[in-house]
Amino acid sequence: MPIAFVDGNTHAIRYANPAFCLLVGEGGQTLIGDTFAHALPGSSECVSLLDRVNRTGRAETYTGQACVPSHPLYFSYVLWPVFTKDRHPVGIMVQVTETTAFHNQAIEINQALMLGSVRQHELTESAETLNAQLQAEILQRKKVEEEIEASEQRYRGLIEAIPQIVWTATPEGTLDFANANWSGYLGIDLDTFNKGGWAMLLHPNDTDRTTQAWASGLQSGLAFEIEHRLRNNLTGNFRWYLSRAVPLETEDGQIFKWFGTSTDMEDQKNAELAMFNKQKLESLGILAGGIAHDFNNLLTGIMGGASLAADALPPSHFLQSILSDMVRSSERAAHLTRQMLAYAGKGSFFIEQVDINDLVRTTGDLIRASIPNHVHVSFDLRHDLPPVTADSGQIEQVAMNLMLNAAEAIESKSGSVTVKTDFVKLTEVEIEQIQLTTGSLVPGAYVVLQVQDNGSGISEAILARIFDPFYTTKFTGRGLGLSAVQGILRMQKGALEVRSTVGNGSTFRVYLPPATGKKLNLKIPVQPAMKGHSGTILVVDDEETVRRVSQLALENGGFSVRIAAGGEEALRILQSKTEGPFSLILLDLSMPGMGGKEMLRQLRALGIDIPVLIYSGYSEEAVLKEFSGQVIAGFIQKPFTPRQLADYVSGALNAERLHR
């Protein structure tokens, strides 16, 4: 059955089935874009009906004469409009049925009636046949209409089932269709959107590049693709989307429609950002740990050398004050390396049950002199707070850094800092509402330390960088305070939430799991020093300065000392029959070639059971993890003073004698 799809405004043929092409004697490619009147000469009355159907949106029928090609034929036309889901007309479907035979039969019937009733019976049969044929045509037409409706329903069902936003646009870029996800995700209808365009949904930082890319695609006719943030018009929240659009073309290459999708990428972006931040923290942690280790080795030489020089000079010597300043400066530098190790998640552990309220009160007393007079600090401490299992020194550093940062945020105006403790039980729903910057939470109980100020607040740009090491907005300062807080909480299995509004202050909330069971103590026991030091110590370290300071410190303490620059040399000395016997080995963890761990393994494999005291620029926790499963006599954190080293060695030897 001949069928054609015609543009309602221009009457241009957009589609013609093979039966229609056969009827007019033209090929499909030739017909597309041709006007309906040109394809069927003499169908002027039908052409006027096209305008009426396009204007009224109602179906029409017409029977008339046309010349195809150059000889008169009679046709029956059925015209019905085609709409989008929102009732916008997209064209007119025309079904053409040749009725020349019916017309001629009608003439013959009329002639027969004029001749008389002789042929009445024959005319009646012809009329019945004609009626049956017309009924068949009507049924066929209805079937075609039902098939078209079913096809449209399948198309719409598919479009609505797609999880993305699906939309179409005119060649000029005006959106003329969108599935339900458009309004569901973006909270705006197409009419409102078309009045303002993409700019009313786009993030300010994405507006220019998106509008330029869309305009370029419309002009070039090439596919359009871009990642941008779109706003939900109801909530005002932005989410990342990947928007794509491809042109749909006619057979002659003219774009008649753009088909586009917008895919929500917010979760993917968040996952990528979380992975990037994790890798960044791991990389910076490795860097910070390495710097702290090397720095501690350097400080050992400086601190040890200054202490040895001070011990060698009379108390009244003019250099004593300078040497004392050198030792104090070294201790301050050592504190800085401890912060770096804390940021790297490698700070030293001394796990015990900690009363957060007592810790907060003590910290408040310690920093009271550092708080400006125009800043009022108040405490709201919950009295029935359970203890937490943590390193009290590290948690004290967290509280101190948060309280000092809060006081500094007040700047020159009068303001207040409120330190609060609480005990909460969080559900999954409550956890989803918490915007964590460090760590993670699971449903359960937590002890909360909150530090709130009414200072200047933190902008979104600065908030994204406050935990970067050495980043600071202060004129003075190292920028390690919050970096250390983050590292400590990662190490202590805690979590941190930060909320801030420019002009309204900031709130830092630390979440720590409450203690369970008995008190823990992971510190390696080292006995206090005793007088009468004796014995031979083998010092193994690749740093010449550290070896020299250690040798002088131990010799001044009454020990005999033998030194080795590495693990291989130390094993040769220990296996030599002319050396020793040795009371204790002072062993560095990290050395080129054979490191401390491998040397200790080979030492025990050789059956040499000399006590080994580890010292390192890395933290105690890192050393304990490295030597897990092996027996060591203790650990000394670099840097140290000569007196501290002698006391630690003496204490380790005394503890060893007690155990034997």
Buried (B, 14 or more C-beta within 10 A) or exposed (E): BBBBBBBBEEBBBBBBBEEBBEBBEBEBEBBBBBBBBBBBEBBEEBBEBBEEBBEEEEBBEBBBBBEBEEEEBBBBBBBBBBEEBEEEBBBBBBBBBBBBEBBEBBEBBEEBEEEEEEBEEEBEEBEEEBEEBBEEBEEEBEEBBEEBEEEBEEEEEEBEEEEBBBBBBBBEBEBBBBBEBBBEBBBBEBEEBBEEBBEBBBBEEBBEEBBEBBEEBBEEEEEBEBBBBBBBBEEEEBBBBBBBBBBEEBEEEEBEBBBBBBBBBBEEBEEEEEEEEEEEBEEBBEBBBBBBBBBBBBBBBBBBBBBBBBBEEEEEEEEBEEBEEBBEBBEEBBEBBBBBBBBBBBBBBBBBBBBBBEBBBBBBEEBEEEBEEEBEBEEEBBEEBBBBBBBBBBBBBBBBBBBBBBBBBBEEEEBBBBBBBBBEEBEEEEBEEEEBBBBEBEEEEBBBBBBBBBBBBBEEEEBEEBBBBEEBBEEEEBBBBBBBBBBBBBBBBBBBBBBBEEEEBBBBBBBBBBBEEEEBEEBBEBBEBEEEBEBBBBBBBBBEBBBBBBBBBBBBBEBEBBBBBBBBBBBEBBEEEEEBEBBBBBBBBBBEEBBBBBBBEBBBEEEBEBBBBBBBBBBBBBBBEBBEEEEBBBBBBBBBBBBBBBBBBBBBBBBBEEEE
